[in-house]
Amino acid sequence: APIRPVQPKNRDADLDDKMLHGRMGELRDVLRKLPPMKVIRVFLSSTFTDTAEERNVILRDVVPKLQAEFAKHGYEFHASEMRWSIGDEESDSMETSAICMAELTNCQAVSAGLNYVYIACDKYGFRPPPKTIPQGVMDQLLALMSTEDVGFVKECYALDMNSTVTPEEAKPPL
């Protein structure tokens, strides 16, 4: 399935600032500004391998405190942790990006407020190969490769004779 772009919500900069800077003493004022939804669901985004300890600290120490504090005001707090949702099968079938984008869309839909936290570190991130490549583009790429590389790519991709490609899809990327 094609990945749909994420649509940003209108944001209250003051509310976001208080939440992001941990000014929990002001939480009552923050919660009054939220829509009537009673869930805060946050998608934790980072590379998995070089932020493992940071993610563990957030889940072990920060999330329980946020859950307790939000519960005092009638809200549920959830952190969406994708490390346990992406297994070898999903990774091997090149579904990682689609799964993460679907969960981010879910967080945006159900969260009354903040719904995305990015944890930056030294690593750029996961850059999966495309799940599908139009035949015309594949033919152009194969023409530029060594015989060894062509053999490897042909092991990873199979021509789908049941698919039709529109001219827009067949254009090589810029």
Buried (B, 14 or more C-beta within 10 A) or exposed (E): EEEEEBEEBEEBEEBEEBBEEEEBEBBEEBBEEBEEBBBBBBBBBBBBEEBEEBBEEBBEEEBEEBBEBBEEEEBBBBBBBBBEEBEEEBEEEBBBBBBBBBBBBBBBEBBBBBBBBEEEEEEEEEEEEEBBBBBBBBEEBBEEEEEEEBEEBEEEBEEEEEEEBEEEBBEEEE
